[in-house]
Amino acid sequence: MRVLLKIVAVLFVAISLFLIYAVIHAMASAGGAKVGVAIGYVAGAIVLAFLASKMWRRSAGRKAAA
């Protein structure tokens, strides 16, 4: 289960990086980016990064106190 959580977390980070890349690429294009879509993509990237962080920490488990 821990490995699956880490794999999904890495996938979420990859998707969020792609969303940020899409926003940057759209802003640099000749037609520009639609503001609503760009805000949605950035918000989605933030949510995915947050969830990835939670999953990664959950997969680490609790360390036994020495």
PDBQT receptor file of N, H, CA, C and O in Angstrom, charges set to zero:
ATOM      1  N   MET A   1       0.818  -1.188   0.000  1.00  0.00    +0.000 N 
ATOM      2  CA  MET A   1       0.000   0.000   0.000  1.00  0.00    +0.000 C 
ATOM      3  C   MET A   1       0.869   1.262   0.000  1.00  0.00    +0.000 C 
ATOM      4  O   MET A   1       0.533   2.257  -0.641  1.00  0.00    +0.000 OA
ATOM      5  N   ARG A   2       1.976   1.207   0.719  1.00  0.00    +0.000 N 
ATOM      6  H   ARG A   2       2.249   0.398   1.240  1.00  0.00    +0.000 HD
ATOM      7  CA  ARG A   2       2.861   2.368   0.778  1.00  0.00    +0.000 C 
ATOM      8  C   ARG A   2       3.432   2.698  -0.592  1.00  0.00    +0.000 C 
ATOM      9  O   ARG A   2       3.548   3.866  -0.964  1.00  0.00    +0.000 OA
ATOM     10  N   VAL A   3       3.786   1.665  -1.333  1.00  0.00    +0.000 N 
ATOM     11  H   VAL A   3       3.692   0.716  -1.031  1.00  0.00    +0.000 HD
ATOM     12  CA  VAL A   3       4.357   1.894  -2.662  1.00  0.00    +0.000 C 
ATOM     13  C   VAL A   3       3.308   2.502  -3.589  1.00  0.00    +0.000 C 
ATOM     14  O   VAL A   3       3.613   3.396  -4.378  1.00  0.00    +0.000 OA
ATOM     15  N   LEU A   4       2.088   2.021  -3.493  1.00  0.00    +0.000 N 
ATOM     16  H   LEU A   4       1.840   1.295  -2.851  1.00  0.00    +0.000 HD
ATOM     17  CA  LEU A   4       1.011   2.557  -4.328  1.00  0.00    +0.000 C 
ATOM     18  C   LEU A   4       0.758   4.031  -4.022  1.00  0.00    +0.000 C 
ATOM     19  O   LEU A   4       0.547   4.823  -4.941  1.00  0.00    +0.000 OA
ATOM     20  N   LEU A   5       0.776   4.406  -2.749  1.00  0.00    +0.000 N 
ATOM     21  H   LEU A   5       0.947   3.762  -2.003  1.00  0.00    +0.000 HD
ATOM     22  CA  LEU A   5       0.590   5.807  -2.382  1.00  0.00    +0.000 C 
ATOM     23  C   LEU A   5       1.709   6.674  -2.945  1.00  0.00    +0.000 C 
ATOM     24  O   LEU A   5       1.456   7.783  -3.417  1.00  0.00    +0.000 OA
ATOM     25  N   LYS A   6       2.934   6.182  -2.899  1.00  0.00    +0.000 N 
ATOM     26  H   LYS A   6       3.139   5.281  -2.515  1.00  0.00    +0.000 HD
ATOM     27  CA  LYS A   6       4.052   6.958  -3.429  1.00  0.00    +0.000 C 
ATOM     28  C   LYS A   6       3.965   7.087  -4.949  1.00  0.00    +0.000 C 
ATOM     29  O   LYS A   6       4.290   8.140  -5.498  1.00  0.00    +0.000 OA
ATOM     30  N   ILE A   7       3.534   6.040  -5.625  1.00  0.00    +0.000 N 
ATOM     31  H   ILE A   7       3.270   5.185  -5.179  1.00  0.00    +0.000 HD
ATOM     32  CA  ILE A   7       3.387   6.094  -7.084  1.00  0.00    +0.000 C 
ATOM     33  C   ILE A   7       2.319   7.105  -7.471  1.00  0.00    +0.000 C 
ATOM     34  O   ILE A   7       2.517   7.893  -8.396  1.00  0.00    +0.000 OA
ATOM     35  N   VAL A   8       1.191   7.090  -6.773  1.00  0.00    +0.000 N 
ATOM     36  H   VAL A   8       1.030   6.450  -6.022  1.00  0.00    +0.000 HD
ATOM     37  CA  VAL A   8       0.120   8.042  -7.062  1.00  0.00    +0.000 C 
ATOM     38  C   VAL A   8       0.577   9.465  -6.739  1.00  0.00    +0.000 C 
ATOM     39  O   VAL A   8       0.239  10.402  -7.462  1.00  0.00    +0.000 OA
ATOM     40  N   ALA A   9       1.339   9.632  -5.664  1.00  0.00    +0.000 N 
ATOM     41  H   ALA A   9       1.614   8.871  -5.076  1.00  0.00    +0.000 HD
ATOM     42  CA  ALA A   9       1.843  10.965  -5.314  1.00  0.00    +0.000 C 
ATOM     43  C   ALA A   9       2.761  11.502  -6.405  1.00  0.00    +0.000 C 
ATOM     44  O   ALA A   9       2.668  12.676  -6.763  1.00  0.00    +0.000 OA
ATOM     45  N   VAL A  10       3.628  10.681  -6.927  1.00  0.00    +0.000 N 
ATOM     46  H   VAL A  10       3.703   9.727  -6.635  1.00  0.00    +0.000 HD
ATOM     47  CA  VAL A  10       4.525  11.105  -8.009  1.00  0.00    +0.000 C 
ATOM     48  C   VAL A  10       3.718  11.435  -9.262  1.00  0.00    +0.000 C 
ATOM     49  O   VAL A  10       4.030  12.394  -9.967  1.00  0.00    +0.000 OA
ATOM     50  N   LEU A  11       2.699  10.656  -9.535  1.00  0.00    +0.000 N 
ATOM     51  H   LEU A  11       2.446   9.876  -8.962  1.00  0.00    +0.000 HD
ATOM     52  CA  LEU A  11       1.835  10.927 -10.683  1.00  0.00    +0.000 C 
ATOM     53  C   LEU A  11       1.121  12.266 -10.517  1.00  0.00    +0.000 C 
ATOM     54  O   LEU A  11       1.010  13.029 -11.476  1.00  0.00    +0.000 OA
ATOM     55  N   PHE A  12       0.638  12.557  -9.316  1.00  0.00    +0.000 N 
ATOM     56  H   PHE A  12       0.728  11.937  -8.537  1.00  0.00    +0.000 HD
ATOM     57  CA  PHE A  12      -0.022  13.841  -9.059  1.00  0.00    +0.000 C 
ATOM     58  C   PHE A  12       0.941  15.006  -9.264  1.00  0.00    +0.000 C 
ATOM     59  O   PHE A  12       0.557  16.034  -9.821  1.00  0.00    +0.000 OA
ATOM     60  N   VAL A  13       2.169  14.859  -8.826  1.00  0.00    +0.000 N 
ATOM     61  H   VAL A  13       2.482  14.023  -8.374  1.00  0.00    +0.000 HD
ATOM     62  CA  VAL A  13       3.158  15.921  -9.012  1.00  0.00    +0.000 C 
ATOM     63  C   VAL A  13       3.449  16.115 -10.498  1.00  0.00    +0.000 C 
ATOM     64  O   VAL A  13       3.577  17.248 -10.963  1.00  0.00    +0.000 OA
ATOM     65  N   ALA A  14       3.554  15.025 -11.238  1.00  0.00    +0.000 N 
ATOM     66  H   ALA A  14       3.450  14.105 -10.860  1.00  0.00    +0.000 HD
ATOM     67  CA  ALA A  14       3.809  15.126 -12.675  1.00  0.00    +0.000 C 
ATOM     68  C   ALA A  14       2.656  15.846 -13.386  1.00  0.00    +0.000 C 
ATOM     69  O   ALA A  14       2.885  16.678 -14.264  1.00  0.00    +0.000 OA
ATOM     70  N   ILE A  15       1.428  15.524 -13.005  1.00  0.00    +0.000 N 
ATOM     71  H   ILE A  15       1.241  14.848 -12.292  1.00  0.00    +0.000 HD
ATOM     72  CA  ILE A  15       0.270  16.183 -13.619  1.00  0.00    +0.000 C 
ATOM     73  C   ILE A  15       0.246  17.661 -13.267  1.00  0.00    +0.000 C 
ATOM     74  O   ILE A  15      -0.053  18.500 -14.117  1.00  0.00    +0.000 OA
ATOM     75  N   SER A  16       0.559  17.985 -12.015  1.00  0.00    +0.000 N 
ATOM     76  H   SER A  16       0.801  17.304 -11.324  1.00  0.00    +0.000 HD
ATOM     77  CA  SER A  16       0.540  19.396 -11.624  1.00  0.00    +0.000 C 
ATOM     78  C   SER A  16       1.635  20.184 -12.345  1.00  0.00    +0.000 C 
ATOM     79  O   SER A  16       1.421  21.339 -12.714  1.00  0.00    +0.000 OA
ATOM     80  N   LEU A  17       2.797  19.576 -12.549  1.00  0.00    +0.000 N 
ATOM     81  H   LEU A  17       2.970  18.638 -12.249  1.00  0.00    +0.000 HD
ATOM     82  CA  LEU A  17       3.848  20.247 -13.317  1.00  0.00    +0.000 C 
ATOM     83  C   LEU A  17       3.422  20.469 -14.767  1.00  0.00    +0.000 C 
ATOM     84  O   LEU A  17       3.723  21.506 -15.358  1.00  0.00    +0.000 OA
ATOM     85  N   PHE A  18       2.723  19.492 -15.330  1.00  0.00    +0.000 N 
ATOM     86  H   PHE A  18       2.479  18.649 -14.850  1.00  0.00    +0.000 HD
ATOM     87  CA  PHE A  18       2.225  19.644 -16.693  1.00  0.00    +0.000 C 
ATOM     88  C   PHE A  18       1.194  20.769 -16.774  1.00  0.00    +0.000 C 
ATOM     89  O   PHE A  18       1.178  21.516 -17.752  1.00  0.00    +0.000 OA
ATOM     90  N   LEU A  19       0.336  20.902 -15.765  1.00  0.00    +0.000 N 
ATOM     91  H   LEU A  19       0.349  20.296 -14.970  1.00  0.00    +0.000 HD
ATOM     92  CA  LEU A  19      -0.656  21.975 -15.769  1.00  0.00    +0.000 C 
ATOM     93  C   LEU A  19       0.016  23.347 -15.708  1.00  0.00    +0.000 C 
ATOM     94  O   LEU A  19      -0.395  24.276 -16.402  1.00  0.00    +0.000 OA
ATOM     95  N   ILE A  20       1.041  23.467 -14.880  1.00  0.00    +0.000 N 
ATOM     96  H   ILE A  20       1.374  22.712 -14.316  1.00  0.00    +0.000 HD
ATOM     97  CA  ILE A  20       1.773  24.732 -14.798  1.00  0.00    +0.000 C 
ATOM     98  C   ILE A  20       2.467  25.025 -16.134  1.00  0.00    +0.000 C 
ATOM     99  O   ILE A  20       2.468  26.163 -16.604  1.00  0.00    +0.000 OA
ATOM    100  N   TYR A  21       3.054  23.994 -16.736  1.00  0.00    +0.000 N 
ATOM    101  H   TYR A  21       3.053  23.070 -16.355  1.00  0.00    +0.000 HD
ATOM    102  CA  TYR A  21       3.685  24.159 -18.051  1.00  0.00    +0.000 C 
ATOM    103  C   TYR A  21       2.659  24.625 -19.084  1.00  0.00    +0.000 C 
ATOM    104  O   TYR A  21       2.959  25.490 -19.907  1.00  0.00    +0.000 OA
ATOM    105  N   ALA A  22       1.459  24.061 -19.047  1.00  0.00    +0.000 N 
ATOM    106  H   ALA A  22       1.215  23.358 -18.379  1.00  0.00    +0.000 HD
ATOM    107  CA  ALA A  22       0.423  24.441 -20.006  1.00  0.00    +0.000 C 
ATOM    108  C   ALA A  22       0.034  25.904 -19.845  1.00  0.00    +0.000 C 
ATOM    109  O   ALA A  22      -0.199  26.596 -20.837  1.00  0.00    +0.000 OA
ATOM    110  N   VAL A  23      -0.039  26.380 -18.608  1.00  0.00    +0.000 N 
ATOM    111  H   VAL A  23       0.150  25.818 -17.803  1.00  0.00    +0.000 HD
ATOM    112  CA  VAL A  23      -0.384  27.787 -18.375  1.00  0.00    +0.000 C 
ATOM    113  C   VAL A  23       0.730  28.697 -18.902  1.00  0.00    +0.000 C 
ATOM    114  O   VAL A  23       0.457  29.695 -19.569  1.00  0.00    +0.000 OA
ATOM    115  N   ILE A  24       1.974  28.351 -18.604  1.00  0.00    +0.000 N 
ATOM    116  H   ILE A  24       2.196  27.540 -18.062  1.00  0.00    +0.000 HD
ATOM    117  CA  ILE A  24       3.096  29.170 -19.068  1.00  0.00    +0.000 C 
ATOM    118  C   ILE A  24       3.161  29.183 -20.592  1.00  0.00    +0.000 C 
ATOM    119  O   ILE A  24       3.391  30.225 -21.206  1.00  0.00    +0.000 OA
ATOM    120  N   HIS A  25       2.958  28.020 -21.190  1.00  0.00    +0.000 N 
ATOM    121  H   HIS A  25       2.771  27.174 -20.692  1.00  0.00    +0.000 HD
ATOM    122  CA  HIS A  25       3.008  27.928 -22.649  1.00  0.00    +0.000 C 
ATOM    123  C   HIS A  25       1.857  28.716 -23.285  1.00  0.00    +0.000 C 
ATOM    124  O   HIS A  25       2.051  29.371 -24.308  1.00  0.00    +0.000 OA
ATOM    125  N   ALA A  26       0.687  28.659 -22.700  1.00  0.00    +0.000 N 
ATOM    126  H   ALA A  26       0.529  28.127 -21.868  1.00  0.00    +0.000 HD
ATOM    127  CA  ALA A  26      -0.459  29.391 -23.251  1.00  0.00    +0.000 C 
ATOM    128  C   ALA A  26      -0.255  30.896 -23.131  1.00  0.00    +0.000 C 
ATOM    129  O   ALA A  26      -0.658  31.648 -24.018  1.00  0.00    +0.000 OA
ATOM    130  N   MET A  27       0.370  31.345 -22.035  1.00  0.00    +0.000 N 
ATOM    131  H   MET A  27       0.698  30.735 -21.314  1.00  0.00    +0.000 HD
ATOM    132  CA  MET A  27       0.606  32.780 -21.873  1.00  0.00    +0.000 C 
ATOM    133  C   MET A  27       1.642  33.282 -22.876  1.00  0.00    +0.000 C 
ATOM    134  O   MET A  27       1.587  34.435 -23.303  1.00  0.00    +0.000 OA
ATOM    135  N   ALA A  28       2.578  32.426 -23.249  1.00  0.00    +0.000 N 
ATOM    136  H   ALA A  28       2.623  31.490 -22.902  1.00  0.00    +0.000 HD
ATOM    137  CA  ALA A  28       3.622  32.831 -24.183  1.00  0.00    +0.000 C 
ATOM    138  C   ALA A  28       3.169  32.735 -25.641  1.00  0.00    +0.000 C 
ATOM    139  O   ALA A  28       3.850  33.241 -26.533  1.00  0.00    +0.000 OA
ATOM    140  N   SER A  29       2.037  32.097 -25.887  1.00  0.00    +0.000 N 
ATOM    141  H   SER A  29       1.484  31.685 -25.162  1.00  0.00    +0.000 HD
ATOM    142  CA  SER A  29       1.580  31.933 -27.269  1.00  0.00    +0.000 C 
ATOM    143  C   SER A  29       0.974  33.234 -27.788  1.00  0.00    +0.000 C 
ATOM    144  O   SER A  29       0.697  34.161 -27.026  1.00  0.00    +0.000 OA
ATOM    145  N   ALA A  30       0.779  33.278 -29.079  1.00  0.00    +0.000 N 
ATOM    146  H   ALA A  30       1.004  32.526 -29.699  1.00  0.00    +0.000 HD
ATOM    147  CA  ALA A  30       0.282  34.489 -29.711  1.00  0.00    +0.000 C 
ATOM    148  C   ALA A  30      -1.144  34.809 -29.282  1.00  0.00    +0.000 C 
ATOM    149  O   ALA A  30      -1.485  35.977 -29.099  1.00  0.00    +0.000 OA
ATOM    150  N   GLY A  31      -1.970  33.800 -29.121  1.00  0.00    +0.000 N 
ATOM    151  H   GLY A  31      -1.693  32.851 -29.269  1.00  0.00    +0.000 HD
ATOM    152  CA  GLY A  31      -3.369  34.025 -28.749  1.00  0.00    +0.000 C 
ATOM    153  C   GLY A  31      -3.557  34.341 -27.281  1.00  0.00    +0.000 C 
ATOM    154  O   GLY A  31      -4.605  34.857 -26.890  1.00  0.00    +0.000 OA
ATOM    155  N   GLY A  32      -2.572  34.044 -26.465  1.00  0.00    +0.000 N 
ATOM    156  H   GLY A  32      -1.721  33.625 -26.782  1.00  0.00    +0.000 HD
ATOM    157  CA  GLY A  32      -2.687  34.276 -25.041  1.00  0.00    +0.000 C 
ATOM    158  C   GLY A  32      -3.472  33.170 -24.351  1.00  0.00    +0.000 C 
ATOM    159  O   GLY A  32      -3.893  32.200 -24.981  1.00  0.00    +0.000 OA
ATOM    160  N   ALA A  33      -3.656  33.331 -23.072  1.00  0.00    +0.000 N 
ATOM    161  H   ALA A  33      -3.313  34.120 -22.560  1.00  0.00    +0.000 HD
ATOM    162  CA  ALA A  33      -4.368  32.337 -22.285  1.00  0.00    +0.000 C 
ATOM    163  C   ALA A  33      -5.673  32.927 -21.787  1.00  0.00    +0.000 C 
ATOM    164  O   ALA A  33      -5.752  34.118 -21.488  1.00  0.00    +0.000 OA
ATOM    165  N   LYS A  34      -6.693  32.092 -21.699  1.00  0.00    +0.000 N 
ATOM    166  H   LYS A  34      -6.629  31.124 -21.942  1.00  0.00    +0.000 HD
ATOM    167  CA  LYS A  34      -7.945  32.535 -21.098  1.00  0.00    +0.000 C 
ATOM    168  C   LYS A  34      -7.748  32.556 -19.588  1.00  0.00    +0.000 C 
ATOM    169  O   LYS A  34      -7.236  31.598 -19.008  1.00  0.00    +0.000 OA
ATOM    170  N   VAL A  35      -8.150  33.637 -18.964  1.00  0.00    +0.000 N 
ATOM    171  H   VAL A  35      -8.566  34.415 -19.435  1.00  0.00    +0.000 HD
ATOM    172  CA  VAL A  35      -7.880  33.843 -17.542  1.00  0.00    +0.000 C 
ATOM    173  C   VAL A  35      -8.550  32.774 -16.693  1.00  0.00    +0.000 C 
ATOM    174  O   VAL A  35      -7.924  32.240 -15.778  1.00  0.00    +0.000 OA
ATOM    175  N   GLY A  36      -9.783  32.455 -16.968  1.00  0.00    +0.000 N 
ATOM    176  H   GLY A  36     -10.292  32.889 -17.712  1.00  0.00    +0.000 HD
ATOM    177  CA  GLY A  36     -10.505  31.461 -16.178  1.00  0.00    +0.000 C 
ATOM    178  C   GLY A  36      -9.867  30.089 -16.247  1.00  0.00    +0.000 C 
ATOM    179  O   GLY A  36      -9.763  29.393 -15.237  1.00  0.00    +0.000 OA
ATOM    180  N   VAL A  37      -9.447  29.705 -17.423  1.00  0.00    +0.000 N 
ATOM    181  H   VAL A  37      -9.532  30.271 -18.243  1.00  0.00    +0.000 HD
ATOM    182  CA  VAL A  37      -8.809  28.401 -17.602  1.00  0.00    +0.000 C 
ATOM    183  C   VAL A  37      -7.463  28.369 -16.887  1.00  0.00    +0.000 C 
ATOM    184  O   VAL A  37      -7.117  27.380 -16.239  1.00  0.00    +0.000 OA
ATOM    185  N   ALA A  38      -6.707  29.458 -17.011  1.00  0.00    +0.000 N 
ATOM    186  H   ALA A  38      -6.988  30.261 -17.537  1.00  0.00    +0.000 HD
ATOM    187  CA  ALA A  38      -5.397  29.516 -16.357  1.00  0.00    +0.000 C 
ATOM    188  C   ALA A  38      -5.537  29.443 -14.840  1.00  0.00    +0.000 C 
ATOM    189  O   ALA A  38      -4.763  28.753 -14.177  1.00  0.00    +0.000 OA
ATOM    190  N   ILE A  39      -6.514  30.146 -14.294  1.00  0.00    +0.000 N 
ATOM    191  H   ILE A  39      -7.143  30.707 -14.833  1.00  0.00    +0.000 HD
ATOM    192  CA  ILE A  39      -6.733  30.091 -12.843  1.00  0.00    +0.000 C 
ATOM    193  C   ILE A  39      -7.151  28.688 -12.421  1.00  0.00    +0.000 C 
ATOM    194  O   ILE A  39      -6.704  28.194 -11.386  1.00  0.00    +0.000 OA
ATOM    195  N   GLY A  40      -7.992  28.052 -13.203  1.00  0.00    +0.000 N 
ATOM    196  H   GLY A  40      -8.355  28.453 -14.044  1.00  0.00    +0.000 HD
ATOM    197  CA  GLY A  40      -8.410  26.681 -12.904  1.00  0.00    +0.000 C 
ATOM    198  C   GLY A  40      -7.247  25.707 -12.936  1.00  0.00    +0.000 C 
ATOM    199  O   GLY A  40      -7.140  24.834 -12.074  1.00  0.00    +0.000 OA
ATOM    200  N   TYR A  41      -6.382  25.851 -13.920  1.00  0.00    +0.000 N 
ATOM    201  H   TYR A  41      -6.470  26.560 -14.620  1.00  0.00    +0.000 HD
ATOM    202  CA  TYR A  41      -5.221  24.966 -14.014  1.00  0.00    +0.000 C 
ATOM    203  C   TYR A  41      -4.279  25.154 -12.830  1.00  0.00    +0.000 C 
ATOM    204  O   TYR A  41      -3.782  24.179 -12.266  1.00  0.00    +0.000 OA
ATOM    205  N   VAL A  42      -4.035  26.410 -12.455  1.00  0.00    +0.000 N 
ATOM    206  H   VAL A  42      -4.439  27.202 -12.914  1.00  0.00    +0.000 HD
ATOM    207  CA  VAL A  42      -3.139  26.670 -11.324  1.00  0.00    +0.000 C 
ATOM    208  C   VAL A  42      -3.759  26.153 -10.036  1.00  0.00    +0.000 C 
ATOM    209  O   VAL A  42      -3.066  25.565  -9.206  1.00  0.00    +0.000 OA
ATOM    210  N   ALA A  43      -5.064  26.366  -9.860  1.00  0.00    +0.000 N 
ATOM    211  H   ALA A  43      -5.628  26.844 -10.535  1.00  0.00    +0.000 HD
ATOM    212  CA  ALA A  43      -5.737  25.853  -8.661  1.00  0.00    +0.000 C 
ATOM    213  C   ALA A  43      -5.693  24.334  -8.625  1.00  0.00    +0.000 C 
ATOM    214  O   ALA A  43      -5.474  23.743  -7.567  1.00  0.00    +0.000 OA
ATOM    215  N   GLY A  44      -5.898  23.708  -9.758  1.00  0.00    +0.000 N 
ATOM    216  H   GLY A  44      -6.076  24.188 -10.617  1.00  0.00    +0.000 HD
ATOM    217  CA  GLY A  44      -5.810  22.245  -9.827  1.00  0.00    +0.000 C 
ATOM    218  C   GLY A  44      -4.416  21.747  -9.505  1.00  0.00    +0.000 C 
ATOM    219  O   GLY A  44      -4.255  20.729  -8.832  1.00  0.00    +0.000 OA
ATOM    220  N   ALA A  45      -3.410  22.458  -9.980  1.00  0.00    +0.000 N 
ATOM    221  H   ALA A  45      -3.541  23.285 -10.527  1.00  0.00    +0.000 HD
ATOM    222  CA  ALA A  45      -2.025  22.069  -9.693  1.00  0.00    +0.000 C 
ATOM    223  C   ALA A  45      -1.722  22.192  -8.205  1.00  0.00    +0.000 C 
ATOM    224  O   ALA A  45      -1.023  21.350  -7.642  1.00  0.00    +0.000 OA
ATOM    225  N   ILE A  46      -2.243  23.234  -7.567  1.00  0.00    +0.000 N 
ATOM    226  H   ILE A  46      -2.811  23.918  -8.024  1.00  0.00    +0.000 HD
ATOM    227  CA  ILE A  46      -2.017  23.412  -6.130  1.00  0.00    +0.000 C 
ATOM    228  C   ILE A  46      -2.694  22.296  -5.339  1.00  0.00    +0.000 C 
ATOM    229  O   ILE A  46      -2.111  21.745  -4.405  1.00  0.00    +0.000 OA
ATOM    230  N   VAL A  47      -3.919  21.970  -5.716  1.00  0.00    +0.000 N 
ATOM    231  H   VAL A  47      -4.393  22.418  -6.474  1.00  0.00    +0.000 HD
ATOM    232  CA  VAL A  47      -4.641  20.890  -5.023  1.00  0.00    +0.000 C 
ATOM    233  C   VAL A  47      -3.927  19.556  -5.204  1.00  0.00    +0.000 C 
ATOM    234  O   VAL A  47      -3.777  18.797  -4.247  1.00  0.00    +0.000 OA
ATOM    235  N   LEU A  48      -3.490  19.270  -6.423  1.00  0.00    +0.000 N 
ATOM    236  H   LEU A  48      -3.612  19.887  -7.200  1.00  0.00    +0.000 HD
ATOM    237  CA  LEU A  48      -2.789  18.006  -6.666  1.00  0.00    +0.000 C 
ATOM    238  C   LEU A  48      -1.475  17.931  -5.889  1.00  0.00    +0.000 C 
ATOM    239  O   LEU A  48      -1.127  16.876  -5.358  1.00  0.00    +0.000 OA
ATOM    240  N   ALA A  49      -0.752  19.035  -5.820  1.00  0.00    +0.000 N 
ATOM    241  H   ALA A  49      -1.034  19.892  -6.251  1.00  0.00    +0.000 HD
ATOM    242  CA  ALA A  49       0.501  19.048  -5.062  1.00  0.00    +0.000 C 
ATOM    243  C   ALA A  49       0.233  18.844  -3.572  1.00  0.00    +0.000 C 
ATOM    244  O   ALA A  49       0.985  18.141  -2.896  1.00  0.00    +0.000 OA
ATOM    245  N   PHE A  50      -0.834  19.455  -3.060  1.00  0.00    +0.000 N 
ATOM    246  H   PHE A  50      -1.445  20.026  -3.609  1.00  0.00    +0.000 HD
ATOM    247  CA  PHE A  50      -1.200  19.279  -1.666  1.00  0.00    +0.000 C 
ATOM    248  C   PHE A  50      -1.557  17.817  -1.371  1.00  0.00    +0.000 C 
ATOM    249  O   PHE A  50      -1.103  17.250  -0.377  1.00  0.00    +0.000 OA
ATOM    250  N   LEU A  51      -2.365  17.221  -2.234  1.00  0.00    +0.000 N 
ATOM    251  H   LEU A  51      -2.734  17.682  -3.041  1.00  0.00    +0.000 HD
ATOM    252  CA  LEU A  51      -2.746  15.827  -2.046  1.00  0.00    +0.000 C 
ATOM    253  C   LEU A  51      -1.537  14.900  -2.159  1.00  0.00    +0.000 C 
ATOM    254  O   LEU A  51      -1.434  13.919  -1.421  1.00  0.00    +0.000 OA
ATOM    255  N   ALA A  52      -0.632  15.204  -3.071  1.00  0.00    +0.000 N 
ATOM    256  H   ALA A  52      -0.715  16.000  -3.670  1.00  0.00    +0.000 HD
ATOM    257  CA  ALA A  52       0.581  14.399  -3.213  1.00  0.00    +0.000 C 
ATOM    258  C   ALA A  52       1.422  14.461  -1.943  1.00  0.00    +0.000 C 
ATOM    259  O   ALA A  52       1.978  13.455  -1.505  1.00  0.00    +0.000 OA
ATOM    260  N   SER A  53       1.507  15.642  -1.362  1.00  0.00    +0.000 N 
ATOM    261  H   SER A  53       1.054  16.460  -1.717  1.00  0.00    +0.000 HD
ATOM    262  CA  SER A  53       2.258  15.798  -0.116  1.00  0.00    +0.000 C 
ATOM    263  C   SER A  53       1.638  14.970   1.003  1.00  0.00    +0.000 C 
ATOM    264  O   SER A  53       2.342  14.298   1.757  1.00  0.00    +0.000 OA
ATOM    265  N   LYS A  54       0.315  15.025   1.102  1.00  0.00    +0.000 N 
ATOM    266  H   LYS A  54      -0.257  15.570   0.490  1.00  0.00    +0.000 HD
ATOM    267  CA  LYS A  54      -0.378  14.241   2.135  1.00  0.00    +0.000 C 
ATOM    268  C   LYS A  54      -0.171  12.738   1.925  1.00  0.00    +0.000 C 
ATOM    269  O   LYS A  54       0.071  12.002   2.882  1.00  0.00    +0.000 OA
ATOM    270  N   MET A  55      -0.268  12.287   0.669  1.00  0.00    +0.000 N 
ATOM    271  H   MET A  55      -0.465  12.885  -0.108  1.00  0.00    +0.000 HD
ATOM    272  CA  MET A  55      -0.085  10.864   0.383  1.00  0.00    +0.000 C 
ATOM    273  C   MET A  55       1.334  10.418   0.679  1.00  0.00    +0.000 C 
ATOM    274  O   MET A  55       1.546   9.335   1.226  1.00  0.00    +0.000 OA
ATOM    275  N   TRP A  56       2.303  11.239   0.325  1.00  0.00    +0.000 N 
ATOM    276  H   TRP A  56       2.132  12.118  -0.119  1.00  0.00    +0.000 HD
ATOM    277  CA  TRP A  56       3.704  10.874   0.554  1.00  0.00    +0.000 C 
ATOM    278  C   TRP A  56       3.978  10.743   2.054  1.00  0.00    +0.000 C 
ATOM    279  O   TRP A  56       4.645   9.809   2.498  1.00  0.00    +0.000 OA
ATOM    280  N   ARG A  57       3.455  11.688   2.815  1.00  0.00    +0.000 N 
ATOM    281  H   ARG A  57       2.913  12.447   2.454  1.00  0.00    +0.000 HD
ATOM    282  CA  ARG A  57       3.668  11.635   4.270  1.00  0.00    +0.000 C 
ATOM    283  C   ARG A  57       2.938  10.463   4.892  1.00  0.00    +0.000 C 
ATOM    284  O   ARG A  57       3.450   9.847   5.827  1.00  0.00    +0.000 OA
ATOM    285  N   ARG A  58       1.754  10.142   4.396  1.00  0.00    +0.000 N 
ATOM    286  H   ARG A  58       1.338  10.643   3.636  1.00  0.00    +0.000 HD
ATOM    287  CA  ARG A  58       0.992   9.009   4.925  1.00  0.00    +0.000 C 
ATOM    288  C   ARG A  58       1.719   7.689   4.624  1.00  0.00    +0.000 C 
ATOM    289  O   ARG A  58       1.709   6.769   5.442  1.00  0.00    +0.000 OA
ATOM    290  N   SER A  59       2.341   7.607   3.457  1.00  0.00    +0.000 N 
ATOM    291  H   SER A  59       2.349   8.355   2.793  1.00  0.00    +0.000 HD
ATOM    292  CA  SER A  59       3.031   6.366   3.076  1.00  0.00    +0.000 C 
ATOM    293  C   SER A  59       4.286   6.140   3.910  1.00  0.00    +0.000 C 
ATOM    294  O   SER A  59       4.752   5.008   4.043  1.00  0.00    +0.000 OA
ATOM    295  N   ALA A  60       4.834   7.214   4.471  1.00  0.00    +0.000 N 
ATOM    296  H   ALA A  60       4.457   8.134   4.364  1.00  0.00    +0.000 HD
ATOM    297  CA  ALA A  60       6.039   7.057   5.289  1.00  0.00    +0.000 C 
ATOM    298  C   ALA A  60       5.712   6.341   6.601  1.00  0.00    +0.000 C 
ATOM    299  O   ALA A  60       6.573   5.658   7.155  1.00  0.00    +0.000 OA
ATOM    300  N   GLY A  61       4.512   6.482   7.094  1.00  0.00    +0.000 N 
ATOM    301  H   GLY A  61       3.813   7.037   6.644  1.00  0.00    +0.000 HD
ATOM    302  CA  GLY A  61       4.128   5.822   8.336  1.00  0.00    +0.000 C 
ATOM    303  C   GLY A  61       4.742   6.513   9.543  1.00  0.00    +0.000 C 
ATOM    304  O   GLY A  61       5.481   7.490   9.414  1.00  0.00    +0.000 OA
ATOM    305  N   ARG A  62       4.430   6.001  10.683  1.00  0.00    +0.000 N 
ATOM    306  H   ARG A  62       3.829   5.208  10.788  1.00  0.00    +0.000 HD
ATOM    307  CA  ARG A  62       4.971   6.582  11.920  1.00  0.00    +0.000 C 
ATOM    308  C   ARG A  62       6.206   5.799  12.334  1.00  0.00    +0.000 C 
ATOM    309  O   ARG A  62       6.228   4.568  12.315  1.00  0.00    +0.000 OA
ATOM    310  N   LYS A  63       7.231   6.551  12.708  1.00  0.00    +0.000 N 
ATOM    311  H   LYS A  63       7.213   7.551  12.724  1.00  0.00    +0.000 HD
ATOM    312  CA  LYS A  63       8.469   5.933  13.175  1.00  0.00    +0.000 C 
ATOM    313  C   LYS A  63       8.326   5.603  14.655  1.00  0.00    +0.000 C 
ATOM    314  O   LYS A  63       7.725   6.368  15.410  1.00  0.00    +0.000 OA
ATOM    315  N   ALA A  64       8.862   4.496  15.058  1.00  0.00    +0.000 N 
ATOM    316  H   ALA A  64       9.350   3.875  14.445  1.00  0.00    +0.000 HD
ATOM    317  CA  ALA A  64       8.815   4.112  16.465  1.00  0.00    +0.000 C 
ATOM    318  C   ALA A  64       9.796   4.968  17.255  1.00  0.00    +0.000 C 
ATOM    319  O   ALA A  64      10.926   5.196  16.824  1.00  0.00    +0.000 OA
ATOM    320  N   ALA A  65       9.357   5.430  18.396  1.00  0.00    +0.000 N 
ATOM    321  H   ALA A  65       8.439   5.244  18.747  1.00  0.00    +0.000 HD
ATOM    322  CA  ALA A  65      10.250   6.242  19.246  1.00  0.00    +0.000 C 
ATOM    323  C   ALA A  65      11.315   5.347  19.860  1.00  0.00    +0.000 C 
ATOM    324  O   ALA A  65      11.036   4.236  20.312  1.00  0.00    +0.000 OA
ATOM    325  N   ALA A  66      12.532   5.852  19.866  1.00  0.00    +0.000 N 
ATOM    326  H   ALA A  66      12.758   6.755  19.500  1.00  0.00    +0.000 HD
ATOM    327  CA  ALA A  66      13.636   5.030  20.378  1.00  0.00    +0.000 C 
ATOM    328  C   ALA A  66      13.802   5.152  21.865  1.00  0.00    +0.000 C 
ATOM    329  O   ALA A  66      14.688   4.521  22.441  1.00  0.00    +0.000 OA
TER     330      ALA A  66
